[in-house]
Structures are given as C-alpha cells and as structure tokens.
Amino acid sequence: MKFLVFIAILVAGWYVMRWMQQFEVERRLRAERAAYRRTGAPPRARQMRATDTVACARCGTYVPSEFPTACDRRDCPFPGVG
C-alpha cells in the first residue's frame, strides 16, 4: 500500500512540474507579445538549428545542402539567380 501511495505522489509531482513548465512558457510568450506591441520590435530570435552545407564545384562557396542557392557566377551548378 505504501508503494502505491509513493507512486501516486511521484506521478502527481511529475504532472505538477509539467504544468509549471507550460505555465512558464506561456508567461514568456505573453511577455514577448506585450513587448512587441509596446515597442514594435520583433520578438527575440528563436534558436536556429544547424544545417549541413556543400561547397559549390565552381567557386567553393558553401551553401545549405537542403536548399542550395546560386552564387553570382553564371556557371553555378545550383538553381536560382546566377
């Protein structure tokens, strides 16, 4: 019986911690939105994720591998303006 009470307390604690974390995230978002309305400055930048890059065979410029873009050379192998 004591074991079941202990498990119930752990589960309840876990749910309380999750609720507190969600409350903190929502509080921060509300504060960012209020600051945006007040100042007109965009909310702080979110963390950017790292991306792999590939080198252009012609000029050696590194471009994102997911969405490569053309460099300024006309013979660039990547699509886009070039």
JOBEL-V258672 format. One record per pair of residues at least 6 apart in sequence whose ideal C-beta (glycine too) atoms are under 6 Angstrom apart, sorted by the first residue. I is the first residue (numbers start at 1). GAP is how many residues later the second one is. Records with the same first field share a line. If there is no record, write none. Layout:
I = GAP  GAP
//
This chain:
32 = 11
36 = 7
51 = 13
52 = 13
53 = 9  11
54 = 11
55 = 7
56 = 15
57 = 20
58 = 15  17  18
59 = 12  14
61 = 10
63 = 6
68 = 10
69 = 11
70 = 6  8  10  11  12
76 = 6
//
